[in-house]
Amino acid sequence: MPENMKLTRELKEKIDSIVAKSETKQSALIPVLREIQNAEGYLTNESMEEAAKILGLTPANVQSVATFYTMFFRKEPGKHVVWLCRTLSCALKGAEQAEHHMCEKLGVHTGGTTSDGKITLMEAECLASCGTAPVMLVDDDLVENLTKEKIDRIIEELRKD
């Protein structure tokens, strides 16, 4: 969303619905930011200011939440977002090696997006699949028991899309 655009009427209606169901406006903040990101792809300064106005919060309060949680993007992510779990179970089963392999294959550092804009690689604190570690979330699909071969196949598929 360009910096000079306002939230759409449809998005404002969804936000109003979230606020109406929330106990407090503060408790609506994360769901509101998620809804904005779902609609626009990422959070701009202007969209966060709009959220602050709607919720009666300061822009600094909204921005502090948006920058604290890694699930919120402050710039446009790739078409596909890959979240690699790096918690203890995954680390013990080779997540660090998987991350190095992915960074090399993609030509990015963790947190970066490929030059063609197709894939953003992120670290996840936990994907709740310790028994099948190491794991990653590719868009909305959990991929378990990662191997270099499995990672290579997935990256090839994402690059074709």
Rosetta silent file (secondary structure, phi, psi, omega in degrees, C-alpha in Angstrom):
SEQUENCE: MPENMKLTRELKEKIDSIVAKSETKQSALIPVLREIQNAEGYLTNESMEEAAKILGLTPANVQSVATFYTMFFRKEPGKHVVWLCRTLSCALKGAEQAEHHMCEKLGVHTGGTTSDGKITLMEAECLASCGTAPVMLVDDDLVENLTKEKIDRIIEELRKD
SCORE:     score description
SCORE:     0.000 S_00000001
   1 L     0.000  121.585  177.358    0.000    0.000    0.000 S_00000001
   2 L   -59.468  150.247 -175.873    1.565    3.294   -0.998 S_00000001
   3 L   -56.659  -26.092 -174.145    2.238    5.675    1.877 S_00000001
   4 L   -95.343    6.022 -179.865   -0.416    8.168    0.684 S_00000001
   5 L   -91.972  152.152  175.202   -3.370    5.722    0.499 S_00000001
   6 L   -98.546  163.639  176.084   -6.075    5.314    3.134 S_00000001
   7 L   -65.372  143.204  179.512   -7.526    2.030    4.329 S_00000001
   8 L   -68.154  161.011  178.780  -10.360    0.775    2.110 S_00000001
   9 H   -62.275  -40.595  179.525  -13.946    0.933    3.336 S_00000001
  10 H   -62.065  -42.214  179.018  -14.099   -2.883    3.376 S_00000001
  11 H   -67.059  -41.399  177.579  -10.966   -3.089    5.507 S_00000001
  12 H   -61.078  -37.499  178.017  -12.269   -0.422    7.895 S_00000001
  13 H   -65.353  -40.200  176.910  -15.490   -2.451    8.287 S_00000001
  14 H   -64.030  -41.188  179.073  -13.466   -5.571    9.149 S_00000001
  15 H   -64.589  -43.949  178.319  -11.449   -3.578   11.655 S_00000001
  16 H   -59.131  -37.585  178.376  -14.629   -2.152   13.200 S_00000001
  17 H   -65.587  -41.627  177.514  -15.931   -5.712   13.583 S_00000001
  18 H   -62.082  -46.359 -178.927  -12.715   -6.766   15.348 S_00000001
  19 H   -62.177  -41.622 -178.674  -12.898   -3.771   17.684 S_00000001
  20 H   -62.978  -31.468 -178.624  -16.571   -4.460   18.470 S_00000001
  21 H   -87.095  -11.569 -175.256  -15.732   -8.037   19.523 S_00000001
  22 L   -88.237  147.922  179.794  -12.692   -7.064   21.600 S_00000001
  23 L   -65.413  -41.906  177.001  -12.769   -6.430   25.309 S_00000001
  24 L  -135.730  163.186  176.915  -10.602   -3.312   24.915 S_00000001
  25 L   -66.663  -34.269  177.714   -9.217   -1.381   21.988 S_00000001
  26 H   -62.140  -40.313 -178.988   -5.687   -2.307   23.099 S_00000001
  27 H   -70.660  -15.432  177.572   -6.596   -6.007   22.917 S_00000001
  28 H   -84.839  -10.321 -171.585   -7.793   -5.457   19.344 S_00000001
  29 H   -58.081  -53.132 -177.329   -4.400   -4.148   18.209 S_00000001
  30 H   -63.721  -47.022  176.312   -2.751   -7.372   17.082 S_00000001
  31 H   -59.796  -35.707  178.082   -5.852   -8.688   15.255 S_00000001
  32 H   -65.713  -46.342  178.712   -6.265   -5.282   13.594 S_00000001
  33 H   -62.217  -38.911  177.259   -2.634   -5.228   12.448 S_00000001
  34 H   -62.614  -41.695 -179.713   -2.991   -8.785   11.121 S_00000001
  35 H   -64.395  -42.071  177.409   -6.101   -7.789    9.180 S_00000001
  36 H   -62.629  -46.289 -179.664   -4.312   -4.793    7.659 S_00000001
  37 H   -64.521  -39.534  177.459   -1.330   -6.939    6.718 S_00000001
  38 H   -60.622  -38.308 -178.134   -3.585   -9.632    5.241 S_00000001
  39 H   -78.400  -38.537 -170.842   -5.285   -7.015    3.092 S_00000001
  40 H  -107.907  -13.829  178.853   -2.282   -4.931    2.108 S_00000001
  41 L    98.475  -28.968  179.013    0.654   -7.353    2.331 S_00000001
  42 L  -167.116  172.831 -177.441    2.600   -5.380    4.928 S_00000001
  43 L  -102.619  124.419  175.009    2.261   -2.480    7.359 S_00000001
  44 L   -96.705  167.521  174.948    3.118    1.032    6.251 S_00000001
  45 H   -58.868  -41.758 -178.314    3.577    4.010    8.552 S_00000001
  46 H   -66.310  -41.938 -179.458    0.276    5.367    7.287 S_00000001
  47 H   -65.934  -34.241  176.911   -1.653    2.142    7.874 S_00000001
  48 H   -69.961  -36.409  176.578   -0.295    1.984   11.428 S_00000001
  49 H   -65.001  -39.263  176.956   -1.310    5.625   12.001 S_00000001
  50 H   -62.965  -43.858  178.322   -4.816    4.780   10.751 S_00000001
  51 H   -60.708  -41.737  178.900   -4.944    1.818   13.141 S_00000001
  52 H   -60.474  -44.376  179.350   -3.830    4.094   15.977 S_00000001
  53 H   -61.438  -47.417 -177.821   -6.620    6.588   15.186 S_00000001
  54 H   -61.470  -39.377 -175.165   -9.252    3.851   15.005 S_00000001
  55 H   -91.032   -6.224 -178.444   -8.100    2.293   18.276 S_00000001
  56 L    68.840   32.497  179.148   -7.443    5.528   20.132 S_00000001
  57 L  -111.873  165.838  176.045   -3.793    4.593   20.649 S_00000001
  58 L   -80.270  149.800  175.145   -0.650    6.532   19.941 S_00000001
  59 H   -56.404  -35.538  179.167    1.175    5.805   16.691 S_00000001
  60 H   -63.941  -38.722  178.374    4.251    4.960   18.796 S_00000001
  61 H   -63.322  -45.388 -179.610    2.271    2.296   20.684 S_00000001
  62 H   -65.294  -44.763 -179.075    1.094    0.697   17.440 S_00000001
  63 H   -65.286  -35.645  179.913    4.548    0.867   15.882 S_00000001
  64 H   -65.496  -36.365  176.886    6.181   -0.682   18.958 S_00000001
  65 H   -70.490  -44.491 -177.999    3.876   -3.705   18.687 S_00000001
  66 H   -64.137  -31.714 -179.446    4.354   -3.975   14.920 S_00000001
  67 H   -88.670  -18.899  179.160    8.127   -3.914   15.221 S_00000001
  68 H   -74.512  -43.446 -175.252    8.285   -6.279   18.205 S_00000001
  69 L   -90.022  127.546 -177.607    6.512   -9.217   16.546 S_00000001
  70 L   -70.619  -12.760  179.434    8.280  -10.850   13.616 S_00000001
  71 L   -73.174  -12.651  178.855    4.960  -11.843   12.055 S_00000001
  72 L   -99.122  131.055  179.944    4.450   -8.240   10.963 S_00000001
  73 L  -100.173  133.001  178.588    6.219   -7.050    7.845 S_00000001
  74 L   -98.398   -7.231  172.079    7.278   -3.409    7.538 S_00000001
  75 L  -140.586  161.822 -174.745    8.192   -3.794    3.880 S_00000001
  76 L   -61.705  123.382  177.374    6.704   -5.954    1.199 S_00000001
  77 L   -80.574  174.117  175.996    7.694   -9.597    1.668 S_00000001
  78 L   -65.962  170.703  178.151    8.243  -12.049   -1.140 S_00000001
  79 L   -59.054  -35.171  177.900    5.371  -13.834   -2.810 S_00000001
  80 E  -119.695  138.041  177.242    6.153  -16.795   -0.537 S_00000001
  81 E  -114.896  125.586  179.139    7.273  -16.541    3.077 S_00000001
  82 E  -110.300  121.569  178.901    9.316  -19.382    4.557 S_00000001
  83 E  -107.429  115.343  178.674    9.569  -19.539    8.356 S_00000001
  84 E   -97.861  124.826  179.839   12.349  -21.803    9.608 S_00000001
  85 E   -73.365  133.620 -178.412   11.996  -22.964   13.205 S_00000001
  86 L  -124.230   16.067  179.054   15.136  -22.319   15.267 S_00000001
  87 L   -75.352  178.104 -168.782   14.097  -23.424   18.759 S_00000001
  88 H   -54.511  -49.417 -178.207   15.963  -26.096   20.695 S_00000001
  89 H   -59.454  -45.037  179.633   14.364  -29.221   19.218 S_00000001
  90 H   -68.722  -39.543  179.278   14.874  -28.006   15.674 S_00000001
  91 H   -61.323  -41.835 -179.977   18.372  -26.718   16.448 S_00000001
  92 H   -67.434  -22.584 -178.062   19.368  -30.115   17.823 S_00000001
  93 L  -101.478    9.200  172.112   18.056  -31.784   14.664 S_00000001
  94 L   109.471   19.056 -179.452   19.909  -29.548   12.189 S_00000001
  95 H   -61.980  -36.163 -179.484   17.986  -26.294   11.769 S_00000001
  96 H   -63.737  -43.641  177.841   21.205  -24.266   11.688 S_00000001
  97 H   -64.930  -39.086  177.502   22.563  -26.339    8.813 S_00000001
  98 H   -62.390  -41.805  179.274   19.190  -26.080    7.062 S_00000001
  99 H   -63.483  -45.426  178.296   19.267  -22.301    7.470 S_00000001
 100 H   -60.555  -42.060  179.474   22.794  -22.034    6.040 S_00000001
 101 H   -62.878  -44.875 -179.189   21.769  -24.228    3.117 S_00000001
 102 H   -65.553  -43.386  178.917   18.650  -22.151    2.432 S_00000001
 103 H   -59.675  -42.826  179.811   20.532  -18.865    2.647 S_00000001
 104 H   -65.424  -46.030 -179.333   23.094  -20.163    0.178 S_00000001
 105 H   -64.076  -38.150 -176.184   20.449  -21.546   -2.220 S_00000001
 106 H   -87.014  -20.566 -176.774   18.358  -18.377   -2.064 S_00000001
 107 L    72.747   32.066  179.712   21.224  -15.900   -2.050 S_00000001
 108 L  -137.172  164.116  168.737   19.822  -14.054    0.981 S_00000001
 109 L   -93.231  160.908  175.869   20.404  -13.735    4.704 S_00000001
 110 L   -56.462  133.963 -176.032   17.631  -14.684    7.103 S_00000001
 111 L    96.499   -7.114 -177.208   15.081  -11.878    7.036 S_00000001
 112 L   -99.879  168.338  179.466   15.815  -11.167    3.384 S_00000001
 113 E  -121.020  139.148  179.477   13.896  -11.555    0.162 S_00000001
 114 L   -59.316  154.378 -175.911   15.253  -13.035   -3.051 S_00000001
 115 L   -61.879  -24.919  178.058   16.116  -10.561   -5.799 S_00000001
 116 L   -85.465   -1.459  177.405   13.168  -11.783   -7.892 S_00000001
 117 L    75.937   13.550 -175.592   10.794  -11.025   -4.991 S_00000001
 118 L   -88.486  -34.057 -171.851    9.534  -14.596   -4.794 S_00000001
 119 E  -134.561  128.827  171.610   10.803  -15.856   -1.427 S_00000001
 120 E  -110.314  130.894 -179.576   11.343  -14.245    1.971 S_00000001
 121 E  -106.316  123.953 -178.047   13.237  -16.332    4.530 S_00000001
 122 E  -128.341  158.155  171.824   12.409  -15.748    8.200 S_00000001
 123 E   -96.600  138.097  175.450   13.230  -17.384   11.533 S_00000001
 124 E  -109.860  143.372  179.140   10.373  -18.631   13.677 S_00000001
 125 L   -71.578  -38.457  176.530   10.658  -18.949   17.428 S_00000001
 126 L  -164.328  134.424  177.220    8.596  -22.156   17.484 S_00000001
 127 L  -110.337    9.955  171.664    6.362  -23.945   15.003 S_00000001
 128 L    58.643   41.948  175.970    5.096  -26.484   17.578 S_00000001
 129 L  -139.696   49.789 -173.765    6.269  -29.601   15.775 S_00000001
 130 H   -58.704  -33.180 -178.084    9.215  -30.669   17.909 S_00000001
 131 H   -70.765  -14.630 -179.315    8.714  -34.374   17.237 S_00000001
 132 H  -121.371   28.209 -177.873    9.272  -33.886   13.511 S_00000001
 133 L   -66.360  153.555   -7.199   12.158  -31.403   13.712 S_00000001
 134 L   -78.343  153.142 -176.188   13.596  -29.626   11.893 S_00000001
 135 L  -132.700  159.682  172.699   10.540  -27.924   10.420 S_00000001
 136 E  -145.148  154.846  176.570    9.576  -24.886    8.398 S_00000001
 137 E  -106.656  119.736  178.919    6.346  -23.180    7.477 S_00000001
 138 E  -107.717  107.260 -169.753    6.051  -22.414    3.768 S_00000001
 139 L    55.596 -108.831  179.932    3.241  -19.903    3.449 S_00000001
 140 L  -110.511   10.138 -176.281    0.595  -21.865    5.391 S_00000001
 141 E  -107.452  125.899  177.612    2.032  -25.369    4.934 S_00000001
 142 E   -81.274  129.188  177.677    4.137  -27.067    7.600 S_00000001
 143 E  -115.858  121.350 -173.086    7.082  -29.022    6.179 S_00000001
 144 L  -108.694  167.094  176.088    8.571  -31.533    8.604 S_00000001
 145 L    49.527   55.298 -175.927   11.728  -33.654    8.835 S_00000001
 146 L   -63.263  139.958  170.396   13.723  -31.270    6.675 S_00000001
 147 L  -132.124  164.411  176.827   16.604  -32.525    4.580 S_00000001
 148 H   -59.066  -38.716 -179.525   18.725  -30.651    2.040 S_00000001
 149 H   -65.213  -42.395  179.063   16.941  -32.553   -0.724 S_00000001
 150 H   -65.282  -43.152  177.994   13.508  -31.631    0.589 S_00000001
 151 H   -60.549  -44.944 -179.824   14.559  -27.997    0.947 S_00000001
 152 H   -60.472  -43.290  179.328   15.917  -27.963   -2.613 S_00000001
 153 H   -61.944  -43.762 -178.223   12.644  -29.387   -4.017 S_00000001
 154 H   -65.468  -44.515  179.024   10.573  -26.816   -2.163 S_00000001
 155 H   -61.486  -41.799  176.832   12.751  -23.924   -3.274 S_00000001
 156 H   -58.705  -45.326  179.444   12.514  -25.109   -6.901 S_00000001
 157 H   -62.413  -42.650 -179.457    8.700  -25.254   -6.631 S_00000001
 158 H   -66.997  -35.979  179.081    8.505  -21.776   -5.098 S_00000001
 159 H   -67.804  -29.712  178.592   10.746  -20.306   -7.778 S_00000001
 160 H   -72.870  -29.192 -174.480    8.456  -21.707  -10.525 S_00000001
 161 L   -75.330    0.000    0.000    5.380  -20.104   -8.986 S_00000001
